[in-house]
Amino acid sequence: MPTLLPSPDAPLPQPPSTSPRPLLGWLLRRAAAPLGAATVAAITSNVIQATVPAFLGSALDSGIERGLSPRVWAIALTLLALFVVYAVADTSVSFYRVQGWMRITFDVNRLVGRQVSTVGADLPRRVSTGEVASIIASDAQYIGNLGQRLPEVIGAAVSFLVVAVLMLGTSVRLGLIVLLGMPLVAWVVTLVIKPLQRHQAVQREAQSAVTTVTTDTVAGLRILRGIGGEEVFADRYRQASQELRRRGVEVAGSQSLLMSLQVLLPGLFVAVVVWAAARMAVAGEITPGELVTFYGYTAYLSWPLWIFANAVQELTRARVGVRRLGRLLEVGPAAGTAAERLGLDPAAGRAQAGELVDTASGVVLSPGRMTALVCADPEVSAALAQRLGRFDDAAPTVTLAGRPLSTMPLQDVRASVVVAGATAQIFTGTLREALDVRGSTGPVPVDVDTLVRAEALRSGVADVDQQVRPQPRHAPGDDRLLEAVTVVDAHDVLTSLEEGLAGMITEKGRSLSGGQRQRVALARALLTEAPTLVLIEPTSALDSHTESRVAHRLHAARRRRTTVVVTTSPLVLEVCDEVIALDEQGRPRSRSTHRELLDLARGGDVGAMAYRAVVARASGEEVGL
C-alpha cells in the first residue's frame, strides 16, 4: 500500500495564497491521494446501494409471475456478490476518509506551529492567543471534516445520476417528480445555512475570547493570587462565558431547525412519491415490483440529500476556519523574512563583534566591556536593549561594527547579539535541555541502565510534567554547563532535581522559584557565548548576597566580550566597566563608572545627580538633592 500520510519530519510547503478559497483548495490537494481512493470506493458503494431497489423490484415481479424461478436465484446471487463488494468498498471509504482527515488536520496544525515559531514573540500583539488555540483545537478538525466529506458527496452525486437514469427509464412522470422534487427539498434546507454561518462565525469569535481569558488567567495565576486579582479575572471569564453561551444558543436555534428540516422534508417527500406510485400501481401503469423499486429509489435518495445538507454544514464551518487560518498566515515576522526565519539556526550563523551603536538614542557601546544602561523609566532602557537585538525591522537603525543590523543575515545577527528578556521563559524538558538550547554538546547517548531507571521513575508518577526523560546524569559536555551553573550560583537548582542535569523541569519552569528560573535563564544566555550579550534586569529576583556573587562572576566570565546590562541595582552597577545614564527619551545623559558618577553627583553634576536618584530609589535609600 502506498504511503498516504507524510512523515512528521517531511517539509511542509508554503501555501500559494492565504485567501480562503485557494488555501482550502491547497489543503485538499495535499490530501488528494487518500481522498481520491476514498472517492473511488464511495462511488462504488453508493452505486451498489442505488441499484439494489432495481434488483429487488425485478425479483418481486419475476416471483409473482413465475414463482421461485432461476431468474430469482440469479438475482439473489448477484445481490450477494454486490453486498460483498459493497462491504469492501464501504470499509475502504472509512479507512481512506480518516487518512484524508488526518492529512488535512495535521497540515493545518503544522502550518499554525510553523507560523507561531516563525513570527515569534510579535505574534500575540497581532493575533490573540485564544484565536491561535481555537484554530488548533476546533478549526483544524472542521477543515478536516470537510475533506473527509468530499468523497461521500461525489459518491452521492454519481449515485443520484444513476438513480435518475433508472427512474426515467421506468416512469418518466415519477422520475420527474423525484428529480425535480429532491433539489427543491435541498434548496429549502439550504435557506437555513446563511444565518447558521453568520451565527457560527460570531460564536467562534466569542469562543476565542473565552480561550484568551482562560490562557491569560492560567499563565498569570501566581501573580493574580499575589495581588488579589482573582475576582477581577473571574468576572471577565464569567462575562466572556455568558456571551459565548448566548452565541451558542443562537447557533443551536439555526442548527436545530436545519436538523429538523433534514428529517422532516425528505420524509414528507418520500410519502408523496409513494402515494403517487401507489395510485399508478392501482391504475396498472406500473407493476408492483416497480412500485417497490420507486419506493426504494426515493428512500435511498434521502441519503444523498442528507449527505449534501451535512456537506453544506461542514463547508460553513470550514470556511470560517480557513478564513481565520488565512488571517493568521498573513501575519509576517517583524524582523527578517518568513523564508529567512524558517531555516534560522543561530549556531550556524557567523558571529561578529564590534562597536554597537543605536542611532535613535546615540548610545555607543564599546566592544569588550560590561556596560550598564540606567534610566528612571525602565521601559525606555528595556526598549533600547530590545532594539539592539533586531526584533523589529521598522525600529530605528542599530549598527554593529559600522554595519546596520537590518542589512545582515538574521542568522548572523542572532549569532552575534543575544538579548535575554526580563521575564525568564523556560520550556518543559530536562535542565540540560533548558541550558543548552543551541545543542552545542550534541545528542546525549542513552544506555540501557538509564532507560530502565527512567521507566521505573515514570511508572510511579502520574503527572506527565514530572516525568523524567531517559538521559544519563552525566554526559559529554556537562562540564561546560556546570561552569555556567557556577557563574550564576545555581547549584541549588541542581540539588533540587533528583536527576541533576537530567532532572525534569515542568512547563514554564513552575517547579522552580522565581530566582531559580532567572538564574537558569541567565546561564542559558551565557552558554550561547555570543560576542554581544544584552541582559534586561537579569538579577531582579535575587537576594543581595546572591546578586553580588552573580554580578562579579558574570563580569569575569564575559571578560573581553561585550555585555550590556539593563539594571538599576548598585550591586551590579558596581562591577560594570561603564555606566550610561539615560534621560527620559533614552538619550545618554552621563557616562562613566558607577563610583565616578556618584562622586560627580556629590559635586553637583545635574546628570549624575539624576543618576544617583534613580539608583537610590532602586536600593531603597533616601537621597537629598
Long-range contacts (C-beta under 8 A, 24 or more apart in sequence): 2-33, 4-33, 4-34, 4-37, 4-96, 4-99, 4-103, 5-34, 5-99, 5-102, 5-103, 5-106, 6-103, 12-107, 12-110, 12-111, 12-114, 14-338, 15-111, 15-329, 18-326, 18-327, 18-329, 18-330, 19-326, 20-319, 20-322, 20-323, 20-326, 23-322, 23-325, 23-326, 23-329, 24-143, 24-146, 24-318, 24-319, 24-322, 27-104, 27-107, 27-108, 27-143, 27-147, 27-322, 28-104, 28-147, 28-150, 30-103, 30-104, 30-107, 31-99, 31-100, 31-103, 31-104, 31-107, 31-147, 34-96, 34-97, 34-99, 34-100, 34-103, 35-96, 35-97, 35-100, 35-147, 35-148, 35-150, 35-151, 37-92, 37-96, 37-99, 38-92, 38-93, 38-95, 38-96, 38-97, 38-99, 38-100, 38-148, 38-151, 39-150, 39-151, 39-154, 39-155, 41-89, 41-90, 41-92, 41-93, 41-96, 41-151, 42-89, 42-93, 42-151, 42-152, 42-154, 42-155, 42-156, 43-154, 43-155, 43-158, 43-159, 44-85, 44-86, 44-89, 44-155, 45-86, 45-89, 45-90, 45-93, 45-155, 46-155, 46-156, 46-158, 46-159, 46-304, 47-155, 47-158, 47-159, 47-162, 48-82, 48-83, 48-85, 48-86, 48-89, 49-86, 49-159, 49-300, 49-303, 50-159, 50-160, 50-162, 50-163, 50-166, 50-297, 50-300, 51-82, 51-162, 51-166, 52-79, 52-82, 52-296, 52-300, 53-292, 53-293, 53-294, 53-295, 53-296, 53-297, 53-300, 54-166, 54-293, 54-296, 55-79, 55-82, 56-289, 56-292, 56-293, 56-296, 57-287, 57-289, 57-290, 57-291, 57-292, 57-293, 57-296, 58-289, 58-293, 59-289, 60-288, 60-289, 60-292, 61-287, 61-288, 61-289, 61-290, 62-289, 64-288, 64-289, 93-151, 93-152, 93-155, 96-151, 97-148, 97-151, 97-152, 98-148, 100-144, 100-147, 100-148, 100-151, 101-144, 101-145, 101-147, 101-148, 102-144, 103-147, 104-140, 104-143, 104-144, 104-147, 104-148, 105-140, 105-141, 105-143, 105-144, 108-135, 108-136, 108-139, 108-140, 108-143, 108-144, 108-325, 109-136, 109-140, 111-325, 111-329, 112-136, 112-140, 112-325, 112-328, 114-342, 115-328, 115-329, 115-331, 118-333, 118-338, 118-341, 118-342, 119-331, 119-332, 119-333, 119-334, 120-333, 120-334, 120-341, 120-391, 121-391, 122-333, 122-334, 122-391, 122-392, 123-331, 126-331, 127-327, 127-328, 127-331, 128-208, 128-209, 128-212, 129-211, 129-212, 129-215, 129-216, 130-207, 130-208, 130-209, 130-210, 130-211, 130-212, 130-213, 130-214, 130-215, 131-208, 131-211, 131-212, 131-324, 131-328, 132-328, 133-208, 133-211, 133-215, 134-204, 134-207, 134-208, 134-211, 134-324, 135-321, 135-324, 135-325, 135-328, 137-211, 138-204, 138-207, 138-321, 139-204, 139-320, 139-321, 139-322, 139-324, 139-325, 140-321, 142-314, 142-317, 142-318, 142-320, 142-321, 143-318, 143-321, 143-322, 143-325, 145-314, 145-317, 145-318, 146-311, 146-314, 146-315, 146-317, 146-318, 149-307, 149-310, 149-311, 149-314, 150-311, 152-307, 152-311, 153-307, 153-308, 153-311, 156-303, 156-304, 156-307, 156-308, 157-304, 159-300, 159-304, 160-301, 160-304, 163-297, 163-300, 163-301, 166-297, 167-294, 167-297, 170-286, 170-290, 170-293, 170-294, 171-280, 171-285, 171-286, 171-290, 171-294, 173-280, 174-273, 174-276, 174-277, 174-280, 174-286, 174-294, 177-272, 177-273, 177-276, 178-273, 178-294, 178-297, 178-298, 178-301, 181-269, 181-272, 181-273, 182-269, 182-301, 182-304, 182-305, 185-265, 185-266, 185-269, 185-305, 186-305, 186-308, 186-309, 188-261, 188-265, 189-258, 189-261, 189-262, 189-265, 189-305, 189-309, 189-312, 190-309, 190-312, 192-254, 192-257, 192-258, 192-261, 193-258, 193-312, 193-313, 193-316, 195-254, 196-251, 196-254, 196-255, 196-258, 196-313, 196-316, 197-316, 197-319, 197-320, 199-247, 199-250, 199-251, 199-253, 199-254, 200-251, 200-316, 200-317, 200-320, 201-320, 202-247, 202-250, 203-244, 203-247, 203-248, 203-250, 203-251, 204-320, 204-321, 204-324, 206-240, 206-243, 206-244, 206-247, 207-244, 209-240, 209-243, 209-244, 210-237, 210-240, 210-241, 210-244, 213-237, 213-240, 219-508, 258-309, 258-313, 262-305, 262-306, 262-309, 262-310, 266-302, 266-305, 266-306, 267-302, 269-298, 269-302, 270-295, 270-298, 270-299, 270-302, 273-298, 274-298, 334-391, 334-392, 334-393, 334-394, 335-390, 335-391, 335-392, 335-393, 335-410, 336-393, 336-410, 340-409, 340-410, 340-411, 341-410, 343-411, 344-410, 344-411, 344-414, 345-411, 346-411, 346-414, 346-415, 346-418, 346-438, 346-528, 347-415, 347-438, 347-439, 347-440, 348-411, 348-415, 349-409, 349-411, 349-412, 349-413, 349-414, 349-415, 349-416, 350-409, 350-411, 350-412, 350-415, 350-416, 351-412, 351-415, 351-416, 351-530, 351-531, 352-400, 352-401, 352-408, 352-412, 352-415, 352-416, 352-531, 353-401, 353-416, 353-531, 353-532, 353-561, 353-562, 354-400, 354-401, 354-402, 355-399, 355-400, 355-401, 355-402, 356-388, 356-398, 356-399, 356-400, 356-417, 356-532, 356-562, 356-564, 357-398, 357-399, 358-384, 358-387, 358-388, 358-396, 358-398, 359-396, 359-397, 359-398, 359-399, 360-387, 360-395, 360-396, 360-397, 360-586, 361-582, 361-585, 361-586, 361-587, 361-588, 362-587, 362-588, 363-580, 363-582, 363-586, 363-587, 363-588, 365-532, 365-562, 365-564, 366-562, 366-578, 367-531, 367-532, 367-562, 368-560, 368-561, 368-562, 369-562, 369-563, 369-577, 369-578, 370-554, 370-555, 370-558, 370-563, 370-565, 370-575, 370-576, 370-577, 370-578, 371-562, 371-563, 371-564, 371-565, 371-576, 371-577, 371-578, 371-579, 371-580, 372-564, 372-565, 372-566, 372-567, 372-572, 372-573, 372-576, 372-578, 372-579, 372-580, 372-594, 373-564, 373-565, 373-566, 373-567, 373-580, 373-582, 374-567, 374-568, 374-573, 374-579, 374-580, 374-581, 374-582, 374-611, 374-614, 374-615, 375-581, 375-582, 375-583, 375-584, 375-586, 375-614, 376-584, 376-610, 376-613, 376-614, 377-584, 378-537, 378-566, 378-568, 380-582, 380-584, 380-585, 380-586, 381-566, 381-582, 381-586, 382-422, 382-536, 382-537, 382-566, 383-586, 384-566, 384-582, 384-586, 385-419, 385-534, 385-536, 385-564, 385-566, 386-419, 386-536, 388-417, 388-419, 388-532, 388-534, 388-564, 389-413, 389-417, 389-418, 389-419, 389-534, 390-417, 391-419, 400-532, 415-530, 416-530, 416-531, 416-532, 417-530, 417-531, 417-532, 417-533, 417-534, 418-525, 418-528, 418-530, 418-532, 418-533, 418-534, 419-534, 419-536, 420-521, 420-522, 420-524, 420-525, 420-533, 420-534, 420-535, 420-536, 420-538, 421-536, 422-536, 422-537, 422-540, 422-566, 424-509, 424-517, 424-518, 424-520, 424-521, 425-508, 425-521, 426-505, 426-508, 426-509, 426-512, 426-517, 426-520, 426-521, 427-507, 427-508, 428-465, 428-504, 428-505, 428-506, 428-507, 429-469, 429-504, 429-505, 430-468, 430-469, 430-471, 430-499, 430-501, 430-502, 430-503, 430-504, 430-505, 431-493, 431-494, 431-497, 431-500, 431-501, 431-502, 431-503, 431-505, 431-520, 432-471, 432-475, 432-478, 432-481, 432-501, 432-502, 434-505, 434-509, 434-520, 434-524, 435-481, 435-484, 435-485, 435-501, 435-520, 435-523, 435-524, 435-527, 436-477, 436-481, 436-527, 437-524, 437-527, 437-528, 438-527, 438-528, 440-477, 440-480, 440-527, 441-475, 441-476, 441-477, 441-478, 441-480, 441-481, 442-476, 442-477, 444-471, 444-472, 444-475, 445-472, 445-475, 445-476, 446-470, 446-471, 446-472, 447-472, 465-504, 465-506, 465-507, 465-511, 466-504, 466-506, 466-511, 467-504, 468-499, 468-502, 468-503, 468-504, 469-502, 469-504, 471-499, 471-501, 471-502, 472-502, 473-499, 473-500, 473-501, 473-502, 474-500, 474-501, 475-501, 480-527, 481-523, 481-527, 484-523, 484-524, 484-526, 484-527, 484-557, 485-523, 486-553, 487-523, 487-526, 487-550, 487-553, 487-554, 487-557, 488-519, 488-520, 488-522, 488-523, 488-526, 488-550, 488-553, 488-554, 489-519, 489-546, 489-549, 489-550, 489-553, 490-516, 490-519, 490-520, 490-523, 492-516, 493-519, 493-520, 514-541, 515-541, 515-542, 515-543, 515-546, 517-541, 518-542, 519-550, 522-550, 522-554, 526-554, 526-557, 526-558, 530-561, 531-561, 531-562, 532-561, 532-562, 532-563, 532-564, 533-558, 533-561, 533-562, 533-563, 533-564, 534-564, 534-566, 535-563, 535-564, 535-565, 535-566, 535-567, 536-566, 537-566, 537-567, 538-565, 538-567, 538-572, 539-567, 539-569, 539-571, 539-572, 540-567, 540-569, 544-571, 547-571, 547-572, 551-575, 568-614, 568-615, 568-617, 568-618, 569-618, 569-619, 570-594, 570-615, 570-618, 570-619, 573-615, 579-611, 581-607, 581-608, 581-610, 581-611, 581-614, 583-610
